Amino acid sequence: MRPIPRVALRPYVCTSCRHGIGSNQRRFGTQPGQKPDIYDVVVVGAGPAGLSLLASLRASPITSKLRVALIESQDLRKAQSWKMESDQFSNRCSSLTPSSVSFLRDIGAWEHLALERVQKYQGMQVWDGETGSRISFDWSGETSAFEELRTVATMAENTNIVSGLLRRIAASGDENMTLFSNTTVVSIENGSDLQACGGPDLSAWPVLSVKPTGPASEGKSPSRIAARLLVGADGINSPVRSFANIPADGWDYNRHGVVATLALGDLPTPPIRESMRTAYQRFLPDLGGPIALLPLPDNHASLVWSTTPTNAAYLKSLPTPAFIAMINAAFRLSMTDLNYMMGMQQYTESTHEDELTWRVRNTPLPSQTPPPVIGLQTSTLASFPLRFRHADQYISPRLALVGDAAHVIHPLAGQGLNLGLGDVAALSRTIEYAVSHGMDIGDLLTLERYSSERYFTNSKVMGACDLLHKMYTVPGQNPISWARSAGLTILDKLPFAKSFLMKNAEGY
């Protein structure tokens, strides 16, 4: 890791007391010696990571008295009151590991989610579209026929998680907490030593200038708040990370993730256990990445198809019946057939369906074939670029990064949000430890506890996912495809090895 950066101050002299103060006071026209509003913890970003940190701090008796603030540019009231019809689902869903669900339970947030909209699944089928090698993940080897199968993961819409966290935060009361909704961060700068002006020494503290958005805010001057600890939960282009001069290294995959909410038909034969739900993932090297079908309630599923930008654009251009046919083909047909169907330029509404029907009749189907897709929630069809980013460090004096501000990962293993919640759990423990031992929560030595716990763990998972992506985007019959095929086949026959992998995955 690179050395911890320190942010340089440009001195500006207060004309009333000739005392050096921060340049941000001149920039925003504040009066000499004016003190910012001081908070113990300021969180920028109201995604699942930022909100879960705030909820965790409010839930702990040790940290509940800290003065905290959260800043978000979107309307938090709208997010809190989010609601959808029972047969409609958002296209941005996350596969939560048991440890992530336990964390949300521990901070009192899980019960505030719309639990009828979440779906556990107890198995996962993964196979190589090129070679046919496969591996299955479930806990059946460690569970008797009379016990309920352990959950592999739980699917939940991100909007449901955000809404539940906001309700949990609201239930904690307003004391010592401020939510800056519909508010943007205009700037972040080092504070000032205001002791000569009757104020505190904030020269090592981040001071944020924040301003409400919308027509009613026109003409208003930004407010200023100082943070004993500033937490960046503000995404891949984090302004908080930029303020701290922390680089984020990485690359773009030249792949897009196509997402949609789907309706499923019934399996030709029911699962061995009627209550069992299964996730399906097939690697398609010729098409640029894997396709995954993840279960949602009432025979719905969330689609994540990683493919090239050209293929993504083509899929989104198809009429609904043709798009559905392509998804069903992706789980059933050979790579040769799929390449042909992906290249069909002149199509009518029935062409892809006819091709699929004819080709399926002449294709031996794998035993792990998922239920057929029979419907598409058209408003949910979208795509987004896939990237790899990792910050050089997660901490700086009085500053910490969590979630996408610290790391962005390929979605093929579904670990993105789980890593972010792992960050939050670790940072919460670090703050609790500091408060209970009388330490400064923003001191660099205090924050090292968080960084040392998370940096290696995240690096390990990110590296594994990146390696998997690279291995499974090499098309054709070659030594790499033979090696990955042999690896899957051998691993599938070693229950103790699969159990080890699953137990490790639970802990992120």
N, C-alpha and C positions, 0 to 999 in steps of 0.2 A: 504494500500500500504506500501511497505517496505521503509526505509529511502533512500533518494537519495544517490547513491554511488559516491564516489570520487576516481579518479584513482591515485594511488601512483606513484611518480617518483623515479627512482633509480639514484642518483646523479652521475655525471661523471665530472671530473675536466679538464677544458681546460688548456693544458700545456703552452699555449702562454700567457694567462692572469690570470691563476689560478682561473677562474670563473666557477661555476657549470653550466653544460649544460646537455641536455637530452641524455640518453643513445642511442637513435636512431641515433645520429650523429656518434658515434663510430661504431655502427653496420653497417652502410652503407658507412663508409669511407669518410664522408664529411669533409671539412676543418673546423678547429676550427673557430667559429664565423660566419659560412656561414648562411645566412638568407633564410628561405623558402619563396616561393611565397605566398603572403597573399591575401585571398579572404574573402568577407563578408559572403557568403553562399556557401557551398560545398555540393552537393547532390550526394550520392552514390546509383546508380541503375537507369536504364533508362526504367523501366516499366511505365505503365500509371500514377502511383502515383508520381514517381520522375519527369517525364517529365511534368506533369500538374502543379507541384509546380514551376518548372523553367519557364514554359509558363506564369503562373499567376504573378510571380515576374516581368517578362519582360513586361507584359501587363499593369501593374499599373504605372501611372505617379509617384507615391510616391516611389516605389521600383525599378523602371527601371534603376536607376543609380547605384544600388548596383553592386559590382563586384562579379559575380557568376561563379561557375564551376559545371560541371556534369561529373561523372566518370562511364563508362560502359565497361564491358569486351567484349561485342559483337560489331559488325560493325554497327554503327549508319547510315552510308550512305546506306547500304543495307536495313535497316529497313525503312528509309525515302522513298526509291524508291520502296517499296513493291507494288506488283501488282499481281492479279490473274485473271483468266478468269471469265467472268460474271456469268457462271453457276457453278463455283467452290467456296467453302467457307471454311475458316479455322475452325478447330474443337474447338478452344478456343474462346468462345463468352461470352459476358456479357450482362445482362439485366439491362439497365441503367434507373434509376428512373427519373422523370421529373426534380427533383432538380439537379441531376448529369448532365443532358443535359443542363440545364440552366447555370450551372457553366462553362461547356465547351464552351457555347456560349459567356458568359461574358468575358472569357479570350481570345476570338477570335480564338479558336481552332476548333470549330464544323464545320465551313465553309471549313476547310482544310481536313476534312474526305471525303472519297468517299461515298457521301450520297446516291448514288443509291444502295449501299450495306448494308444499315441499314434498319431496319423494325420496325415500330411502331406496337404495338398491344393494343387493346382496351378492352380485356376481358381475364379472367383467370378462368378455370374450375379445381377444386380440389376435389378429392373424395377418399374415403377409400376403398381399394380393398377387405378388410375383411368384412365390414359391409354394404358397399354401400352408406353410408351417404356422403353428398356432400355439397359444398359451391361454389358459383360463385362470382367473383369480376369484376365489371365494374362500369361505371359512368352513366348508363342508367337511374337510379332513379333520377338523378339530371340534366338530359339533355332532352330537348324536341325533338320530332321526326324530327324537322326541323333544329336541330343543329348537328354539327359534334361531335361524341363521343370523350370525353377527352381520352388522352393516359394513359394507365396504366404503360407501360414501353416501352423502345426501345431497340431492339436487335442490337448489333454491335460486329464485330470481334475485339478481342484485338489487333491484328496486324494492323487493320484499325485505331484504336484509337491511337496507338503508332506512326504510320506513319503520321497521321494528326497533332499530337502534335509536332513532329519533324519539319514538314513544317511550323507550326506556329512559332516555336522558330527560325527557319532560317529566317523567314520574319521579325523578330524583329531586325536583324542586328548582327554584330559581336562585337560591342563596349561593353566593360566591361563583356564579356562572353567567357568562354573557355569550349569546349566540348572535353573531353578525351575519344575518341572512341578506341576500341580495347586495353583497358588499365585495368590492374588489380591493386588492392590495395594490396601492399606487406605487409604493417604494418600501424597501427594507434597508435600513442603514444602521451603523453603530450609533449608540446613544451618546450622551454628553455627561461630563462631570459638572453637575449643577450645584455642588456644595457651596460655592461662593455666592450663588443666587438663592440659597436657602433650600436647595433640593438635594436629592441623592446623587451618588456617583454612578452613572449608567454608561460610562464610557466603554465598557466591555459587553453591554447588553444590546441585543437586536431591538430596534425600535421600528415599528411598522406604521406607515401612514395608510389609513384605510378610508374608503369613500363609498357611500351607498350608490347603487346604480338606479337608473330609471329617471323619468321626467321630474319627479319630486325632488331629486337630489341636485338638480342644476343650480349652480351658484354656491353650493355648500362647500366649505373648506374640509379637507380630509381631517379625520381624527387621528390622534397618535397614541399608540399603545406600546408599552415596553414588556418584554418577555424575559423572565428569569430563565425559562427554557422554551425555545421555539422549535416546534415539531413540523416538519414538512411532510404532509400527506397529500401533496398537490400534484401527483401524477408524473408522467414521463418527462414533461418539460418544466419541471419544478422550479418556480422562482426562488423558493427557499434554498434549494441546492445551488442555484446560480449566485445568490447573495453570499454564500459561504465559499464560493470559488472551488467547489468540489466537482471535478470532471466526472462524466459518466461515459465509460468506454463501451463499445458494442458495434453492432452492425444491423442492417436491414436484411431480412431473409429473401427479399424479392418474392414473397408469398403473401397471399391474402387469406384471411379466415372468412369463409362464407357461413353466415349464421341464419337460422330460421326456426320457427316453431312449427312442429308437424303433428298431424293426427295419424295414429297407427291402427292397423287392423289387428286381428287376433292371430296368434301363432297357430299353425296347423296342428301342433300337439302342445298341450300345456306343459309348463315346467314341472319338474319333479315335485317341487313344493309350490303349491298354488300361490302363496304370498310372495314368492321370489320375484324380484325385478332384476333385470340385467342391462348393463351398458355394453355397447358394441363399438369396436374400433378396428378398421381395416386400413393397413398401409398400402398406398397406391403410388409406388415410386415413379411410374411413367407420368403421372398427373401432378406430381410435385408435393405430395404429402398425404397424411392420413385423413380419413373421414370417420367421424364419431357420431353415434346416436345415443343420447343420454336420457334416461326415463324421467318423465314428469307425470303428475297425477292424471287419472282418467284416460289412459291410453294416449297420452301426448308424449312428445319427445323434443329435446333440444338438439339441433343439428349444428355441428362445427366441422366444416370441411376446409382443410388447409390445402391450397392449390396455387397455381401461378396466377398473376393478375389477369392474364388473357383468359384463362379458363374461368376465373371468377366473374369477369365481365360477361362471358358467354352464358354462364349458368343464370345470371341475373336477368339476361335478356330473353330467356325462354318463357313461353306461356306456362301457366301453372301445371297443366297435365304433363308437359314435356319435362319440366323441372322435377316433378315427382318421379317420372320414369327414370331420369338420370340418377336420382338418389337410390332407387331400388336397384338399378343396374350396378351402381358402385359397390354394393354389398354382395352381388351375385355373379357378375360376369367376369370373364378373363380380361387381362390388361389389353389384349388385342381388340376385343369387342368394345371395351370402354374407350380406347383411343379412337376407334371409328365413330362411335356415337358422339364423342366430344368434338369431332371435326365436322359434324353434319351442319352445313351452312344454310341450305334451303330446306326449311321445315314447315310443316303444317301442324295443327294441334294434335294430330294422331300419329305423326311419323315416328317420334321417339317411343311412343307406347307400342306401336306395331313392331318396331325393331326389338324392343325389350321382350315382348311376348314371344316372338319367333326365336330369339337367341336363348332365352331361358329354357325353352323346350329342348334345346340341343346342348345344354350345359349342366354338368353334374353339380348340384348345389352343395355347399359345405354344410355340415351339421349345425354350425353356429349361426346360421342365417337369422337376422332379426325379423320381427314382424314387418309386413309390408307397409310402406307409407301410403296412406290413402287421402291425405288432405294437407294443405298448406295454409297457414295463417299469413296471408299475402303481405300484410303490413310489416311483418317481422323480417322479411328477406333483406339482408344487408351484407356488407363485407367491410373488413378493416385490415390495414397492413400489419404484418407480423414482424416484430423486432426483438432484438436482444440488447439489453442495456444493463450495466452494472456500475454503480457509483464506486469511485476509488475508496471511499470510506463512508461510513454512515453517520459520523459525528464530527462536530467542530465545537469550539467553545460556545456553550449555551445553545446548542443546536443539535437536533437529531433528525434523521430521515427514516421513514417507514413506507412500506408498500411500494407502489410503482415509482415513487420519487427515489427509491434506493435501488430497485431492480425491476426489470421487465423480462418476462420469460416466454418461450414458445408454449402455446396452450395444449400441446399434444398429451401432456400428463395431467392437465387440470390442476396444477399446483400454484398458479399465480396468486389467487386470493388467500390460499392457505399459508403461503409464505408471508404475505402481508399481515395476516392475523397472528402468525408466529412472532413477527417483529413486535407487534403491539403488546402481546402477552409478555414478551421479554422486557420491553421498555417499561411497562407498568410495574413489573417486579423490581426493576432498577430504581424507579422513582419511589416505590414503597420502601425499599431498603434504605434509600437516602433519607427519606423523611423520618423513618423510625430510628435512624442512627444519628440524626442531627446534622446531616451533610447537606451541602449545597446541591440542589437537583440539577443545576446547569453546569456544574464544574466538570471539566474534561475528565478528571480521574473518576468521577462518579459515572459518567456516560460510557467509559471504557468497559464497564461491566456488561452493558447492552451490546456494544459493538463486538466484543469477544464472543458472546453467546451466539450472535446471529450471522456474522460475516462468513465464517467457514461453512456453516450449515447451508446457507443460501447458495454459496459458491458451488458446493457439492451437488445440490439438486439442479441448479442451472446448467452446470457442466454436463450432467447426465442427460438432461433433456436436449441440449444442443447436440450432443453426440448421437442420440437416437435420431434426431431430425436429419443429420448428415448421413447416417447409415441408411436411412429409409427413403432417401431421395436419390439414391444411385440406382438407375433403372437397368434392366437386362440381367442375363445370367452371367455372373462374374464372381471372382473370389469374395467380394464383399457380400453379395446376395447369398452365396453359399454359407459364408460364416454366420450371418445373422440368422439364416434359416436353421442351421445346426444349433446355434445358441438358444433359440426359442424352443426347439424340439427337446433339447436336453433339459432346459430349465423347467419345462412343463412336466417332466418326469421326476422332478426332485421336489417333493412337497415341502421339505424343510427349508429349501432355498426360497420357494415362493412365499412361504410363511414369513421368512426373514425380511423379504422385500416389502411385504404388506405391513408388517409391524413397523418398519422404518418409515414407510409412507404415512402411517397414521400420526407420526410425531411432528409433522411440519405445520 
